[in-house]
Amino acid sequence: MLETLQALDGAFLLWVQDTLRTPALDSFFSCFTQLGNGGMIYIVLSVALLLHPKTRRAGFWALIAMLFGLVCTNLILKHLVGRTRPWLVVEGLTHLVVENDPLSFPSGHTCAAFAAGATWSRYAERRWLKFLCVAQAALMGFSRLYVGVHFLTDVLAGCAVGCFCAWLAWRVSLWAEARWKERRT
């Protein structure tokens, strides 16, 4: 079963490489995916949201969601699963960016993107902004496939973990806000 899944994962990456890659997209996705290194773009944007009172909650809880994601993804799941990067096991696959972490499952970039994006979308008031929050996360996940550093299942798992962490942060926020209201009364 796992061998079949691995073969399908590898075939999908080779299809992306052979069908979708172009010099212009190579440059775009190589740059875009690097923005997610260490979750930096999401951390910077969340800290920027902290500076404005109207968006402060979105920024704060996105940081908490990403912290949950970091623990789940980089400290627990990657070491528990121990899956190697695709270019090491898929013959003919070329990766477009350097990735120093040898562990692939789940995608930390995708987890951070969805943890932040799903949290931001919860607080966004306009529908187009909610869509943009989720679309950027999906684009980050796809970029990891495009540059050949993650399998599809790595990205799907990163999405699931990121969404779970956003949900968990939201539940913690409800609990914390209820406690805050109790103390004030």
Disulfide bonds with the S-S distance in Angstrom:
none
